[in-house]
Amino acid sequence: MPQQDLSAGAPATHTTTTVERGSFAVARCTCGWSGPARRSRDRARTDARSHVPTRTP
């Protein structure tokens, strides 16, 4: 799973969406995170819902 980039330029809120690419759906977030490509749109939506940013001090 890709790591999140929580740099100073990252948005404070995380807004997730799903994007279709051919036969696949991908969950994406405004922070730069993206989930794995899924053939199931429902699985991609689940990935988006379960995306919770982790902040490190």
N, C-alpha and C positions, 0 to 999 in steps of 0.2 A: 504494500500500500504506500502511495507517495507520501512524503513528509510535508507538513504544512510550513509555509514561510510566514512567520509572524514578525517580520521586520517592521521598522517604524512606519513604512509606507502602507502597511496592510490596513484595510478598513476595520473599524471598531466592531461593526456588526457583521454577522455571517448570514448571507442570503444564498440559499441553495436552489439550484434548478436542475432539470434534466435536459440533455441535448441529444438529439438523434443523429447518428452518423451511419447512414445505410441501414443495415440490419441490426445495428447496435444502439444502445442507449447508455449515456454516461452521465453520472451525477457530477455537478460542478458547484463550486462555492466562490463567492466574491473575494475570499482570502487567497485564492490560487489553488486550493485543494481540488483534486478530481479523483473520483472513484474509478474502479475498473470498468471496462466496457462490458456490458451485459446484453444478452439477447432478450432478456425479460425486462420490459419497461418497469414492471412492479419491483423487481430486485433493484433496479437503478434508483427508483423512488425511495426504497428502503435505505439504500446507501446514503442518499441525500438526507433523510430524516435522522439517521444515526450519526451524522457528522457533528461531532462536538469538538470545538477547538480546545486544545490543551495549552495552557500558558506556562512558561517556565520563567522563574525569577531572573 
